[in-house]
């Protein structure tokens, strides 16, 4: 990596938006409080003053309206970046996302492209309660025509967002975990892009493969570091893009280690975690030395209570236990 400069996840996203707007006048931002206020988490701070209200548009609290407008803007040649303030609100605009944005290119035989990015925020951890804390990325993964991105570091956030805005001609759902916004990491000052469909091996290991997403990548890395002191070598893989998914990197790791743990903050049923488990069983079953273990929250709404929420979120300790379970598993 060329730069040792460290900035936050929020700053990395802001730099990506700023650069994309500077090089392509078709890029516009729209959403609730993205303009004058600078975004509820500060991601669009300063862009309204720099690019003006024509390109950074505050919208009414009407998700179906402004996301529908983003689809229309993309159809007419703009590159809109719409911000859905919390992923929990996707139901309000689901028709615009899964019937319009996801389907129009297919239904027009490729004549209509939808180069839009839908930025949204997921995850528990700040006691925002059940309607502002969910991780519903599995819903988007289920819909053909959508690309789904979940970065875990500032470096990945900047590079993946630039790819999403400047290179993609399909709708991209760009999901940011709110607990990552203050995370700092090395990020080059200049522009760079990270291709979709390329996972990142965050830590190499030989005994157990852990596939984790977003904030859970950091939980997995903490677990791997602690277990290294016990002689267990853990490989941590961050898919970065859930659609397209880099199956090859995941499967090669499973074939090497023979053991798999998946750590994800989505609900356990019909989830990204179960999807990766199915991938392992269907394409690398003969290499598995132990049952696949999933570390997810329980299938309950996210609690408001700080103590209950802390118990609800997958912890480093729970990840460590799952890794030990597969590492020490003995077939009967």
ZIBEL-V753735 format. One record per pair of residues at least 24 apart in sequence whose C-alpha atoms are under 8 Angstrom apart, sorted by the first residue. I is the first residue (numbers start at 1). J is the second residue. Records with the same first field share a line. If there is no record, write none. Layout:
I = J + J
This chain:
1 = 188
2 = 188
3 = 186 + 187 + 188 + 189
4 = 186 + 187 + 188
5 = 185 + 186 + 187 + 188 + 189
6 = 184 + 185 + 186 + 187
7 = 154 + 184 + 185 + 186 + 187
8 = 154 + 181 + 182 + 183 + 184 + 185
9 = 153 + 154 + 155 + 157 + 180 + 181 + 182 + 183 + 184 + 185
10 = 41 + 42 + 43 + 154 + 181 + 182
11 = 43 + 154
12 = 154 + 155 + 157 + 158 + 187
13 = 43 + 154 + 157 + 158 + 161
14 = 43 + 44 + 45
15 = 158
16 = 158 + 159 + 161 + 162 + 191
17 = 44 + 161 + 162
18 = 47
19 = 191
20 = 162 + 165 + 166
24 = 166
26 = 77 + 78 + 79 + 80
27 = 55 + 78 + 79 + 80 + 81 + 165
28 = 54 + 55 + 56 + 57 + 78 + 79 + 80 + 81
29 = 55 + 56 + 57 + 80 + 81 + 82 + 83
30 = 55 + 56 + 57 + 58 + 59 + 66 + 70 + 80 + 81 + 82 + 83
31 = 57 + 58 + 59 + 60 + 66 + 82 + 83 + 84 + 85
32 = 58 + 59 + 60 + 61 + 83 + 84 + 85
33 = 58 + 59
34 = 58 + 83
40 = 85
41 = 181
63 = 89 + 92 + 93
64 = 92 + 93 + 94 + 96
65 = 93
67 = 93 + 96 + 97
68 = 93 + 96
70 = 116
71 = 96 + 100 + 101 + 114 + 116
74 = 113 + 114 + 115 + 116
75 = 112 + 113 + 114 + 115
78 = 115
79 = 115 + 116 + 117 + 165
80 = 115 + 116 + 117
81 = 116 + 117 + 118 + 119 + 165
82 = 116 + 117 + 118 + 119
83 = 118 + 119 + 120
84 = 118 + 119 + 120 + 121
85 = 119 + 120 + 121
86 = 120 + 121 + 122 + 132 + 133
87 = 120 + 121 + 122 + 132 + 134 + 135 + 136
88 = 122 + 131 + 132 + 133 + 134 + 135 + 136
98 = 143
101 = 145 + 146 + 171
102 = 143 + 144 + 145 + 146 + 170 + 171
103 = 144 + 145
105 = 170
106 = 145
113 = 169 + 170
114 = 169 + 170 + 171
115 = 165 + 168 + 169 + 170 + 171 + 172
116 = 165 + 169 + 170 + 171 + 172
117 = 164 + 165 + 171 + 172 + 173 + 174
118 = 171 + 172 + 173 + 174
119 = 173 + 174 + 175 + 176
120 = 173 + 174 + 175 + 176
121 = 175 + 176 + 177 + 178
122 = 175 + 176 + 177 + 178
123 = 177 + 178 + 179 + 265
124 = 178 + 179 + 302 + 309 + 313
125 = 179 + 309 + 310 + 313
126 = 179
127 = 303 + 304 + 305 + 306 + 309
128 = 304
129 = 302 + 303 + 304 + 305
130 = 301 + 302 + 303 + 304
133 = 302
134 = 266 + 302
135 = 265 + 266 + 267
136 = 266 + 267
137 = 175 + 266 + 272
138 = 266 + 270 + 271 + 272
140 = 173
141 = 242 + 243 + 272
145 = 170 + 171
146 = 170 + 171 + 172 + 173 + 243
147 = 171 + 172 + 173 + 241 + 242 + 243 + 244
148 = 172 + 173 + 174 + 175 + 241 + 242 + 243 + 244
149 = 173 + 174 + 175 + 240 + 241 + 242 + 243
150 = 174 + 175 + 176 + 177 + 213 + 214 + 240 + 241 + 242
151 = 175 + 176 + 213 + 214 + 240 + 241
152 = 180 + 213 + 214 + 215 + 217 + 218 + 238 + 240
153 = 180 + 183 + 184 + 185
154 = 183 + 184 + 185 + 186 + 187
155 = 185 + 186 + 187 + 188
156 = 194 + 240
158 = 187 + 192 + 193
159 = 191 + 192 + 193 + 194
160 = 193 + 194 + 195 + 196
161 = 193
162 = 191 + 192 + 193 + 194
163 = 193 + 194 + 195 + 196
176 = 214
177 = 214 + 215
179 = 215
180 = 214 + 215
196 = 240 + 241 + 244
197 = 239 + 240 + 241 + 242 + 243 + 244 + 245 + 246
198 = 239 + 240 + 241 + 245 + 246
199 = 237 + 238 + 239 + 240 + 241 + 245 + 246 + 249
200 = 237 + 238 + 239 + 240
201 = 235 + 236 + 237 + 238
202 = 235 + 236 + 237 + 238
203 = 234 + 235 + 236 + 237
204 = 234 + 235 + 236
205 = 233 + 234 + 235 + 236 + 257
206 = 233 + 234 + 235 + 256 + 257
207 = 232 + 233 + 234 + 235 + 256 + 257 + 258 + 259 + 327
208 = 232 + 233 + 234 + 235 + 254 + 257 + 258 + 259 + 260 + 261 + 323 + 326 + 327
209 = 234 + 235 + 236 + 237 + 253 + 254 + 257 + 258 + 259 + 260 + 261
210 = 234 + 235 + 236 + 237 + 260 + 261 + 262 + 263
211 = 236 + 237 + 238 + 239 + 250 + 260 + 261 + 262 + 263
212 = 236 + 237 + 238 + 239 + 262 + 263 + 264
213 = 238 + 239 + 240 + 263 + 264 + 265
214 = 238 + 240
216 = 263 + 264 + 265 + 314
217 = 263
219 = 315 + 316 + 319
220 = 263 + 316 + 319
222 = 316
223 = 316 + 317 + 319 + 320
224 = 320
227 = 320
232 = 327
247 = 279
251 = 280 + 283 + 284
254 = 280 + 284 + 287 + 288
255 = 284 + 287 + 288
258 = 287 + 288 + 289 + 290
259 = 288 + 289 + 290 + 291 + 292 + 326 + 327
260 = 288 + 290 + 291 + 292 + 293 + 326
261 = 292 + 293 + 294 + 295 + 322 + 323 + 326
262 = 292 + 293 + 294 + 295
263 = 294 + 295 + 296 + 314 + 319
264 = 294 + 295 + 296 + 314
265 = 296 + 297 + 313 + 314
266 = 296 + 297
267 = 296 + 297 + 298 + 299 + 300
268 = 296 + 297 + 298 + 299
269 = 299
289 = 329
290 = 326 + 327 + 329 + 330 + 331
291 = 326
292 = 326
293 = 322 + 323 + 326
294 = 322
295 = 319 + 322
